[in-house]
Amino acid sequence: MNKIKEFLKDESGMGVVEILLIIVVLIAMVIIFQDEITKLVNSIWRSIGKSAKKIY
């Protein structure tokens, strides 16, 4: 009976569950905001390209 109580009180696996939940939320956000993220990244690359042309 004590072993069962110890097992139920054991929280060593909670870190893994929390990390998995965070990863799932991040993946969901990327899927939801995929178009906005793509536009932002493209804008940043264009800006970098324009700045690089000014230097060279």
N, C-alpha and C positions, 0 to 999 in steps of 0.2 A: 504494500500500500504506500509506503514511503517513497518507493521508486517512482510511482505514478505521480505523486505530488511534486517530486523533484523535477520530473519531466515536464509537467505543466507549468512550473515556475521558471524553467530554463528559457532564457531569452537570447541565447547565443546566435541563433539563426535570424534574429530580427534585422541585423545589419544587411544581410543579403536581400531580404524582402524589401527593405527600404530602397536599396540601390536599384532593384528591378523596377519598383514603382516609379522612381525618378526617370529611369531610362524609357519606360513606356510613355510617360507624360511628355518627355522631350521628343520622342518619335512622333507622337500625336500632334504636337505643336508644329513640327517640321512639315508634316503632311498637310495640316490645315493652312499654314502660311507659306506653302511652297512657292506660289507665284510671287509674293512679296519678297521672299528671300532671294529668288532668282533675279528679280529686277534690281534689288540692292547690290548683289554681287556683280552683275553686269555693269551697273553704274560705277562701282568702285574700280573695276578693271579698265573701263573707258577712261576714267580719271587718271589712273596710273599710266595708261598708254599715252595720253596727252602730255602728262608731265615728263615722261621719259623722252618724248620727241623734242620737248623744249630743251632738255639737257644735252641731247646729242645733236 
